[in-house]
Amino acid sequence: MFTGRPSMRSLPAAVFGRLGLLAAGPVAVHLALFHGVEAVVATVVICFAVVVWPRPDVALLMLLGLVPVAAVADPGGTTLPVMGTGAVGLILVRIALIGLRPRLDLLLILLLGCGVAVSCLLPQQTFSVAHPWKLCALLLAGLGLLAASALTPPDPRHIAQVVACSGAGVAVYLVIRGEYASDRLTGLGLNPNYVGSVLALSLVAGVGAARFHRSWAWLLPAAACAYALLETRSRGAFVMAAAGLACVLLVGRRPRYKVLIVLAIAAATLLLPSSLDTVEDNLTGSRTSTELVANTEVRKRAAEVALQVAFDHPLRGIGYARFPEYARTSPALGIYINTHNDYLRVAAEAGIVTLALLVALMWLGLARRYAADHAVLQALGVSYAVGLLFANTLTDLLVSTPFWISLGCLLAHAGHRKRDPSTLSTPLPSPHVRTAE
């Protein structure tokens, strides 16, 4: 199996890497000194390309940190999609030069990508949808990230640290900027629910790093993310954070403590929203109860229509990125709306078979027992999987990049444990036994 280590580089990879190293330095310095903003971007791209060749795993960490930067630099623009898809393509080319061995998870990723591509290119229902291939390309880029991370997994501890730090940076930026819609924190070209999803994942990563890395300093970025998360007033993001934190806090605990933690989180999930609403409407903003009920009812109807479409077209769906237009022309809805549930979206637009492949990949990576740093990645994956019940974030690289990289790292770790059962993650220290630092 390909491990992504520099010692296994093939001759073409070594030649390209040496040439890139020789040419990158002078070119980067010239661009940075004598040209403008475009040159700075080009310099970053060159440096990224140079890192890709000897260390694809480090390149994935760089991309994980650059995604929020691109979102801040060009909110809602094309910088992030172009940078993300280009970087993924470059990493996959680098990996392909060494060669691959058949693996179950890679086969599932390939089949899932084919299912999405076929549903987009050969839709069973034709609608006048503008550029549906863009959303398809973003999902395929995410699957490429998943494959790259499964083949060259980065250090799981560094993944959690980058997610926590980048999320804290986004949180501080959004709070300082102070852009609100209906008293809900927003920005980066995203609605508050998507912003909340980004912050929820970073909150989970920060708390996980604080617990497993034995450093209270990681609670600082977690606190920044928690404050900004409350400002988004996103009910779905709040549930995401609760699910991820439950995973982080339950790992390695004794049964009685697990029960207490579950009860505490459940109570907070049920009581905190109403308490915050009473104090300052913190989870609903200026939205009235009538508006919330109407919003929930519309989403429920959209979910029912999506479910019916999925059963009517179980193999290929109606075509990826076609559901909003289908909903607009449907007598049952009559409005342009997405499913607000990515599982239903995949089932309706790409078919139930494609959804089964996605769920199988999640199951292979998440439905295992992990310890230490991999447990944080598992919590990130569970949090994101819960978030897919409330939003369509699979095609948003700002939200999905931490999930794809984390899931790929978990798949690689699970495959390694199958081949060598004696190699396990570092066991969690008992919370009742002090260890020497």
N, C-alpha and C positions, 0 to 999 in steps of 0.2 A: 504494500500500500504506500501511496505517496505521503510522506510526512511533512514536506515543505521545509526541510532543513537544508542549509546551504551546501553541506557536504555531498548532497545527492544531486547537485545540479548537472544537467547534461551539458555537452559541449556547446550547442547553440545558446543555451541560457548563459553559460559562462562568458562567451564571446560578447553577447549583447550587453551583459552586465558590465564588463570591463570597458567597452566603448562608451556606455552611458556615463560611467563614473569619470572617464577622461574628459568628456565633452560638457558635462553638466555644470561643473564649477565655473569655467570662464563665461559660459552663456548666461548663467543665473546672475553673476556679478554684473555683467554688461547690461542686462535688462533692468536690474534693480537700480543701477546708477543713472542710466541715461534715458529711461522711459517712464511712463506714468502708471496708472492703476492697473491697466491691462498687463503691464510687464510684471507687476507684483503677483498677479494671478498666475501668469505664465511661470514665474519662478517657483511658486508653490506646486504647480503641476509637475514641473521638472523634478523638483526634490521628491515629490511623491513617487514619480516614475522610477527614480534612482533607488528608492527604498524598496519598491515592489520587487525588483529583480533579486537582490540577495535575501530579503526577508519579507515574504508575503504576509506573514502573521503580524509583523509590526505595521505593515501597510494597512491592514484592516483596523488596527487601533488608531492609526492616523486618520483614516476615513471616518471612524466613529467620532473623533474629536472635531473634524472639519465640517461635518454635516450641520451642526448647529451654527457654526461660523458662517457657512454659506447661506443658511436661512436668515440670519441677522443681516448679512450684507445685502441680500436681494430678496426681501420678503415677498413671497408669492410669485417670484420670477422663475426664470429658466435656469439660473445658475446651479441650484441644488440638483434638479433632475439631470442636467447635462453632466455635471461633475460626478454625480453618483453612478450613473450608467457607464460613463467613460472609465471611471476607476475600477468598477467591477469587471468590465471587459478586459482591462489591462491585467488585472490580477488573475483572471481565468486563463488568459493567454500564457501568462508566466507559468501557471500550474500545468497547463497542457503540454508545455515543452518538456516536462520531465516525464509525464505519462501517468496514467490512472489505472487502478485496478477495480474490477466490478465490486460494488457494495450495494446492499439493500437500500440504504438511505439515499445514495446517489441515484439509483434507479427510480425511486419514488419522486425525487426532485425533478428528474427528467420527464417522467410521465405527467407530473403536475404542470410543469411548464408547457408541455405539448398540449395538454387539455385546455389550458388558458389561451394559448396561441390559436389553436384551431377554432375555439368558440368565438374569438375576436375576428379572425380572418374569414371564417365561413359561418356567419350567424344564421340561425334558423328563422329569425324575424328581422326584416329590414326596416330600419328607422333612419331618419336624417340626423345622425349623431355626428357632431364635429370632432374629428380626430380621436376616435375611440382607441386607436393604437397607442396613444400616449399613456393612458392608464395601464394598458396591457404591458407596455415596455417597462413601466415603473414596477409592476408586480414581478415581471421577469428579472429585473435588476435585483429585486429583493431575494428572489430564489437563487440568483447568482451569488449574492452575498452569503446565503445559507450554504451553498455548495463550497464556496471558497473557505468559509470558516470551518466546515466539516473536514476539509482536506488539510488546511493549515491553521489549526486552532490557536488563537492568541492565548496569552496567559489569562486565566479566568479572573485573577485578582485585579489585573490591570483593566480588564473590561469593566468591572464594577466601579473602579476608581474613575475611569474616564466618563462613564455615564453619570456618576454622581457630580463630578466637577463641571462637566459641560451643562448638565441640567441646572445646577446652581447658578452658573453664568447666565443662562437663559432666564431664570427666575428673576435675578437681580436686574437684568436688562429690561424685562417686561414691567416690573414694578416701578422702576425709575421712569420709564417712558410713560407709564400711566395711561395706556389706551384701553378704554372701556366701552363695551356695547351692552346697553341695558344693565348697567352696574356690574358687568362681568368682565374680568380681565381678559384681554385678547391681544393679538399681535402676530407678527411674522406671517401675515396673510392667512391665518387660520382662525376658525371660530373657537370660542372658549372651550368646547368639549375636546377638541384636538389639542389645544394648548394644555388642558388638564391632563390629557393622556401622557404627553411628554414629561410633565412635572411629576406625575404619579410614578412613572418608571424610575426617574432620578431619585425620588424620595425613597423608594424601595432599595435602590442601589446604595444610597448613603447610609441607611439604617443597617443594611447587610454588611457593609464595609466596617461600620462602627462595631458591630457584634463580633464578626469573625476575624477582624484585623486587630482587635483589642486596642482601639484608639478612639477616644471620645471626640477627637477632632473631626471625624467624619459626620458627626451629628450637626455640625455647622452648615455644610451644604444641604443636608437633609432638612434642617429647619427653614432655610431659605426656600426650598422647594415646597415645603408644607404650607408656608404662608402664602406663596403665590398660588398654590393649588386651591386653597380656600377662597382666594379672590376670584377664581374662575367660576365658582359656584356650579361646578359640573357634577351632577349626581353619578354619572357613569365613571368619571375619573376617581371619585371618592371610593366607589366600590372596587375599582382597580387597585388603588392603594391599600385598601383593607385586605384584599386577597393576597397581594404580594407581601405585606407586612406579616400576615398570618404565617405564610410559608417561612419567612426569615426567623420569626420568633419561636416557631414550633420545632424546628430541627434540633435534635439532640436533647430535647426536654423529657423529663419523666412524665408518665401518663397523667398524673394528677395536675401537673403544671400545664400540660397541653389543654386539659379541660378548662382550667381557669383562664388561659389565654384566649381560647376560642370564645368563651362566654364574655370576656371583656371586650374583644373586638366586635362580637355580635351586638353587644349592648351599645358600644360606641357608634356602630353603623346605624342602629335604629334610633338612638336618642340624640346623637350629636346634630343631625340635620335639623330636627325640630327645635332643638335648643338654639342653634345658630339662627334659625328663622325667627325665633322669638326675640333674640337680642338685636340682630341687624339684618335679617333675611340673607344670611351669608351663603346659603346654598341655592337660592332662587333669585337673588337680585331683585330687580323691580318687577319681575314676572308675577302676576297674580295667580291665585289658585286656579282660576278659570282657564288662564292661558296654559298652565302646566297640565291640567286635565286634557285640554284640547290637543296639546302637543303630544301627550301620551297616546291619546285616541288615534291620532293620525298615524303615528308610528306603528301602532298595533294593526291598523288596517293595511299599512304597507307591508308589514311582516306576513299577514295572512295572504296577500296577493303574491308575495315572493314565494311563499310555501306552495301555493297552488301552481305557480309557474314551474317550480322545481319538479313537482310530481308530473306535470304535463310534458316536461322536456328533461327527463332524468339523465340522458347520456351527454348531450352537448349544451344544454341550456338554450336561452334565446340569443346569446351572444354577449361577450364580455363588454361591460360599460353601456349596456342597452337598457337596463331596468328603469332608470329615471324617465326616459322617453316612453317606455312601455306603460309606466304608471300614469303618465300624463294622458295617454290615450285610452286607459282602462276605464270602463264604466264604474268599477268599484272604487276608484280613487279620483281620477280626473285632475290630479295635480302633479307637478314635476317634483319628485321626491325620491331619495335613495332608500335603501332598506334599513339604514341605521343599525345593521347587523351584518357583519362581513361573512359570517357563515351562511346566512340566507342569501347574501349577494352572490357568493361563489356558487351555491347550489342552483340559484335561479338563472344566472348568466352563463355559467360554465358547466353546469350539470352536477347531479348528486355524486357521480363517480369521481369527479374532480374534488369535490368537497371531502369525500372519503379519503383521498390521497393526502389532502392537507391535514386532516385529523390524524391519519396514521403517522405522519411525520411528527406531529406534536406529541403523540402518544409515545413514540420511540424515544424522544428526547426528554420529555417531562415526567412520564409515569415511572420513575425509578427513584431509588433512594440515593441521595448524594450527601456529601459531607463538605464542610468548610467552604472554600471559594466556589465550588460548583453549585452549592446550595443557593448562593446568591443569584447565580444565573438561572437556576430553576425557578426561583421566586420571580425574577424578571419575566421569564416565559409564562408563568401562570398568571401574573398580573396582566400581561398583554393579551393572553388568551381570553381572560375575562372581559377585557376592554373591547374585544371584537364583538361582544354581544350588544354593545351600545353605540358603536361608531364604525365607519368604513375607513379604517386606517391602513389597510394592507398596501395601498398605493401611495402612501405618504411616507417618503424616506426619512423625514425628520422623526416620525413616531416609530417607524418599523425597524430602522437600522439596528438599534440595540437588541431587538427581539431576534432578528435573523442571525446576527453574530453570536448571541448567547445560545440560541438553539443549535446552531452548527457546532459550537464548542461542546455542548452536551452530547450531541450525536457522536462526535469524535471520541469523547471520553467513554461513552457507553460501548462503542465498538472496540476500543482498546481493552476494556475490562472483559469483554467476551473472549478476545484472543488470549489474554493473560489474566486469569481470574485472581492471581496472587497480587496483582498491582491494583491497589485501591487508593481512593482519596485519603488524605490525611484525616485521621479520626478527629471528631470534635472533642475538645476538652470538656470534662465534666464540669458543670457549673458549680459543683460543690467541692471541687478539689483545686487547690492553688498550685500553680506550676511556676517554676523559677523562670524568670525572664532572661 
